[in-house]
Amino acid sequence: MVKKAPRRTAERILEISLELFNRFGEPNVSTTLISAELGISPGNLYYHYPAKEELINSLFDRYERGLNELLNASDSVRDVEDAWFFMHTLFELIWQYRFLYRDLNDLLSKNRRLETHFQAVLKNKTRAVKTLLDSMSRSGAIAIDSREVEATATSMVVVLTYWLSFEYVRDPRRALETENAQAALLRGAHHVLNLLVPYLEPSQRTHLLKLAGAYNNDDK
């Protein structure tokens, strides 16, 4: 039992750090604040994570594992309904680690490991979206020229990557608070999929409009 205590402490440190980073933004959270929130000494924190960068990297590793697992499911998307669920699930994961996206440029400028790994994240997102487009094309849900796939996939990834930044700029005081999560995620999923409107088969376009209309009504 005693041997498991350090692992539980390390886990708790990550959980509280994630909560504080998400709430206040990583640049505004010090290791002293994390220690105080946990009710432990700074020395105890440093024993598990000698530098704040190690906390960030450990949280990013968790995010990256979850992301890659989710992206592997992109080949199962056949229609708008599947795509809506896939994008919403993807945004839920991004929301869970939203501090990475809220402070993305700042984090990348200070953390070389994060910089290189996030480049891989972008490549994996783009690859997954291309797979999604191919799967929807083969099922007849969309009709897209192969010459448009790269640009369309890139545009979708841009929205995926910077949507929460847009939400934050639009309403800095409230946008990234927990009570606003559902509306923000639905808006993100809608705007990513809206990029497919020119290519959707008519019944699929109608269904997307219905899904979007439903979320608009819920958001009022």
N, C-alpha and C positions, 0 to 999 in steps of 0.2 A: 504493500500500500504506500509506503513512504517513497519508494522509487518512482511512483507515478506522479507525485506532486509537482515536480518541475515541468513535466509535460502539460499538466493541467494549468499551471501558471502561464506557460508560454502560450497556450491556446487562449486563455482569458485575456492576455495582453493583446493578442491579435484582434480579438473580438471588440474590445474597448477602443483600440486604435482605429479600427474600421469605422466604428460608430462616430468617433470624434472627427476623423478625417472627413467623413460624409457630411457631418453636420456643420462644421466650421471651415472646412477646406484645409488640406494638408499643410500649407505654409503657415497657417494660424494655430497649429497644434504643436506644442513642444513636448519633449519627453517628460519634462517636469509636470505638465498638465496630465499626461497619460498616467504617470505614477500616482499623482494625487487622486485621480478618478478611480484608480484601482485600489488605493489605500495601501500601496507598497512603497518601499524606499526606491529612490533612483538607482541605487546599487543593485537591487533585485531585478529591476528592469534591464539594466545594462548586462547583467549576468546572462540573460536570455537573448537580448538583442543589443549588442554593444554600440550600435549606431541607429539613428532614425531611418537611414537608408535601408537597413536590413529589415526593418518592419515593413517598409513600403515594398521591397522586393518580395518578401514572403506573401504579402497580400496579393501582389500582382501574380505571383506563381499560382495561387489558388484561382484567381480570375482566369488566367490563361488556360488552366486545365479544364475548368468548366466550359469555357468558350470553345475550345477545340472539340470537346465532346458534343456540344450542341451543333457546331458547324458541320460535323460529320453527318448530321441528319438532314442536310439540305437536299440530298438526292431523293428524299421521300416526299418532297413537296410536289403535288400534282396540279393544284388549282388555287384559286384565290383564297378559299377557306383555309387550306393548308398553309399558304404563304402568310396569311394574317396571323395564324397561331404561331408560326415559326418566328416572325418578326417580333410579335409581342413577347414571346419567351426570351428572345435575344435581348430585347430592351429591358426585360426584368433583370437579367443577369448584369447588364450594364448599369442599371440603377443600383443594384446591390453593391457595386464597386464604383459608384458615381464620382467619388473624389478623383479617380484617375482621369476622368473626362473633364471634370470641372477645372482642374488645374493641369491639364495635359501638357501644354507648351512649357510651363514652368518646370514640371517634373522632368520632362525630357531634357531640358537644358542643364539640369543638375545631376542627372543619373544616366551614365553611359550604358549601363546594362539595360535599363528600362528603354532607352532610345533604340537600341538594336532589337530588343524583343518586341517592341511595339511596331516596328517595321514588319516583323514577321506576322504580327496580329493583322495588320492591314492586308498583307498578302493572303493570309488564310481567309479573311473575310471576303476578299475579292474572289478568290477561288470558289468559296462556298456559294456566293451569289451567282457566279457563272454556272455552277452546277444546278442551282435552283432554276435559273432561266432555261437551261437545257432540258431539265426535267419537265417544266411547264410547257415548253415548246413541243416536246415529244408526246405529251398527253393532249395537245390541242388547245390548251388554255390560252396560249399566246402565240402570235405569229411575229417573229422578230428576225430581221436580216442579220446574218452572222457578222456583218460589218458594224452593226450597232451594239453588239453584245458587250464589248470592252468598255465603251463609253457609258452605257447604261449601268453596268455593274459598278463602275467607278463612282458614278453619281449616287447610286444607292449606298455605297460604302461611305461616301462623304457625309450623307445625311445621318447614317447610323453613327458615325464617329463624332459628329459635332452637334447632334440634336440637343443634348443636354446643355451644351454651352449656349446654344441659342435660347433654350428655355431660361437659363440663368440670366442672360443679358436682358431678356424680355421682362423678367420679374425677379430681380436679385434677392429680395427679402423673403420670397415665399416659394419660388419655383422648385427648389430641390428639397423642400420639406416633405416628410413622409406622407402627410395627408394629401399632397398634390401628385403623388406617384402615379396613380392610375390614369389620371387625365393626361399627364405628360407622356406616359408610355403609349397610350392609345393615339395621341397626336403624332408621335414619332412613327409608329407602325403605319399609320395612314399616309403620312407624307413620303415615306420610303416607297410604299406600294403604289402611290399615285404616279410615280415615275413610269409605271408599267401601263398606264391607261392607254397610250397610243397603240399598244401591241395586244391588248386583251381582246379575246373573242367576245362578241356582243353580250352574251349571257353572263360571262365572267365580269365584264365591265359593270353591268347592272348589279351584280352581287356585291362588288366592291363598293359601289355607291350606297347600297343598303347597309353594309357594315359601317361605312363612314357616317351615314345618317344616324345609325343607332348610337354610335359613340358621341356624336354631336348632341344628341338629345340627352344622353346621360351626363354630359359635361355642363349642361345648363343649370 
